[in-house]
Amino acid sequence: MNRETHLRSRFYNVFDSAALTSFVARLSEMSEEARRGHTKFIGEGAHFQSFEFAAGGLALAVNLAKMSFVRRGDLAIARWKDALSLARNLEHVDLIPPMELLALNANTIAIVMPKGEIVSKTRGRHVESLICDTAKALSRAGLVLDDYPQVREVEGVPFIIDWSDLCFVI
């Protein structure tokens, strides 16, 4: 079993929808400011705040949408969800991690994936070519990641961690 298949298997073996939904629901009851003080807070970007969730020996990143993302509106969010679903189902495309979307309601959306660490220097050059290959595969599917791809790795498997700016090519 290769590393990518092993990571995907581990992710789905520990993915507990009920526990993660409960965790996301508790977070969503807090203001974005208050969530920054949560013990599991990892960091944030323009559209998501990230939290660590321990699951069966694999640390997961729970990326909870901020209001800046949710305010895009129902149609834009629906299109983004469709784009994410298409990207998740692309086969033989490096840098797309195992991930699941949790949508509790219109204002509570989270992406769950393995929690990555900074890419090792030895993999850095290889990752640059994977970014190009992934961009081409997304383009062939009619998608574009309209942002600089942020890459992390788990157990030597690199993947993009920020999918907030994924969209269909217009």
C-alpha positions as CSV (number, residue, x, y, z in Angstrom):
1,M,0.0,0.0,0.0
2,N,1.5,3.4,-1.0
3,R,1.6,6.3,1.4
4,E,-1.3,8.2,-0.1
5,T,-3.6,5.1,0.0
6,H,-2.4,4.5,3.6
7,L,-3.2,8.1,4.7
8,R,-6.6,7.9,3.0
9,S,-7.4,4.7,4.7
10,R,-6.3,6.0,8.1
11,F,-8.4,9.2,7.6
12,Y,-11.6,7.3,6.8
13,N,-11.0,4.8,9.6
14,V,-10.9,7.6,12.2
15,F,-13.4,9.9,10.6
16,D,-16.3,10.1,13.1
17,S,-19.0,12.2,11.6
18,A,-21.1,12.5,14.8
19,A,-18.1,13.5,17.0
20,L,-16.9,16.0,14.4
21,T,-20.4,17.4,13.9
22,S,-20.7,17.9,17.7
23,F,-17.3,19.6,17.8
24,V,-18.1,21.9,14.9
25,A,-21.5,22.7,16.5
26,R,-19.9,23.7,19.8
27,L,-17.4,25.9,17.9
28,S,-20.1,27.6,15.8
29,E,-21.8,28.7,19.0
30,M,-18.8,30.9,19.8
31,S,-17.9,34.2,18.1
32,E,-14.9,34.1,15.7
33,E,-12.9,36.2,18.2
34,A,-13.7,33.8,21.1
35,R,-12.8,30.8,19.0
36,R,-9.2,32.2,18.7
37,G,-8.8,31.4,22.4
38,H,-10.0,27.8,22.1
39,T,-7.4,25.3,23.2
40,K,-7.6,23.5,19.8
41,F,-7.2,26.7,17.7
42,I,-4.4,26.2,15.1
43,G,-4.7,29.4,13.0
44,E,-6.8,31.2,10.4
45,G,-6.9,32.7,7.0
46,A,-9.3,35.1,5.3
47,H,-12.1,32.6,5.1
48,F,-11.6,29.8,7.6
49,Q,-10.4,29.2,11.1
50,S,-8.6,25.9,11.8
51,F,-8.8,23.6,14.8
52,E,-7.1,20.4,15.7
53,F,-9.2,17.3,16.5
54,A,-7.5,14.1,17.7
55,A,-9.0,11.0,16.2
56,G,-7.5,7.5,16.7
57,G,-3.9,8.6,16.6
58,L,-4.3,10.9,13.6
59,A,-4.6,14.6,14.1
60,L,-7.3,16.1,12.0
61,A,-7.7,19.8,10.9
62,V,-11.2,21.1,11.2
63,N,-11.4,24.2,9.0
64,L,-14.5,26.1,10.0
65,A,-15.8,28.8,7.6
66,K,-15.8,32.4,8.9
67,M,-18.6,34.8,8.2
68,S,-16.5,36.4,5.4
69,F,-16.9,33.1,3.5
70,V,-20.5,32.4,4.4
71,R,-21.6,35.9,3.4
72,R,-20.8,34.9,-0.2
73,G,-24.4,33.8,-0.3
74,D,-26.3,30.5,-0.9
75,L,-25.7,30.3,-4.6
76,A,-21.9,30.9,-4.3
77,I,-21.6,28.4,-1.4
78,A,-23.6,25.8,-3.4
79,R,-21.2,26.3,-6.4
80,W,-18.2,26.1,-4.1
81,K,-19.5,22.8,-2.6
82,D,-20.1,21.4,-6.1
83,A,-16.5,22.4,-7.1
84,L,-15.1,20.9,-3.9
85,S,-17.0,17.6,-4.5
86,L,-15.7,17.4,-8.0
87,A,-12.1,18.1,-6.9
88,R,-12.4,15.5,-4.1
89,N,-13.4,12.8,-6.6
90,L,-10.6,13.4,-9.1
91,E,-8.5,10.3,-9.3
92,H,-4.7,10.1,-9.6
93,V,-4.3,13.7,-8.7
94,D,-1.6,14.5,-6.1
95,L,-2.1,17.2,-3.5
96,I,-5.8,16.6,-3.0
97,P,-6.1,15.2,0.5
98,P,-8.7,12.9,1.9
99,M,-11.3,15.4,3.2
100,E,-14.9,15.6,4.1
101,L,-17.3,18.5,4.1
102,L,-19.6,19.1,7.1
103,A,-22.5,21.6,6.5
104,L,-24.6,21.9,9.6
105,N,-26.6,24.8,8.3
106,A,-26.1,27.8,5.9
107,N,-23.8,29.5,8.4
108,T,-21.8,26.5,9.6
109,I,-19.6,24.8,7.1
110,A,-16.4,22.9,7.8
111,I,-13.8,20.9,5.9
112,V,-12.1,18.1,7.7
113,M,-8.8,16.7,6.6
114,P,-5.6,15.4,8.1
115,K,-3.6,18.1,10.0
116,G,-0.5,18.7,8.0
117,E,2.9,20.0,9.0
118,I,5.3,22.1,6.9
119,V,6.7,20.2,3.9
120,S,10.2,18.9,4.5
121,K,12.9,20.6,2.5
122,T,13.7,17.3,0.7
123,R,10.2,17.2,-0.7
124,G,10.0,20.9,-1.5
125,R,11.2,20.7,-5.2
126,H,9.1,17.7,-5.9
127,V,6.0,19.5,-4.5
128,E,6.5,22.4,-7.0
129,S,5.9,20.0,-9.9
130,L,3.0,18.4,-8.0
131,I,1.4,21.9,-7.7
132,C,1.7,22.3,-11.5
133,D,0.2,18.8,-12.2
134,T,-2.6,19.4,-9.7
135,A,-3.5,22.8,-11.3
136,K,-3.6,21.1,-14.7
137,A,-5.8,18.3,-13.4
138,L,-8.2,20.8,-11.8
139,S,-8.2,22.8,-15.1
140,R,-9.1,19.7,-17.1
141,A,-12.1,19.3,-14.7
142,G,-13.1,22.9,-15.2
143,L,-11.8,24.1,-11.8
144,V,-9.3,26.5,-10.6
145,L,-7.8,27.1,-7.2
146,D,-7.7,30.9,-7.3
147,D,-5.1,31.3,-4.6
148,Y,-1.5,30.3,-3.9
149,P,-1.6,26.6,-3.0
150,Q,-0.7,26.1,0.7
151,V,0.9,22.7,0.9
152,R,1.5,20.7,4.1
153,E,2.3,17.0,4.6
154,V,1.4,14.1,6.9
155,E,3.7,11.1,7.0
156,G,5.5,12.3,3.9
157,V,2.3,12.8,1.9
158,P,1.9,16.4,0.7
159,F,-1.4,18.0,0.1
160,I,-3.1,21.4,-0.3
161,I,-4.7,22.6,2.9
162,D,-6.7,25.7,1.7
163,W,-9.6,25.0,-0.6
164,S,-11.6,28.2,0.1
165,D,-10.9,29.8,-3.2
166,L,-11.7,26.7,-5.4
167,C,-14.2,27.6,-8.1
168,F,-15.3,26.6,-11.6
169,V,-13.5,28.3,-14.5
170,I,-15.8,30.9,-15.9
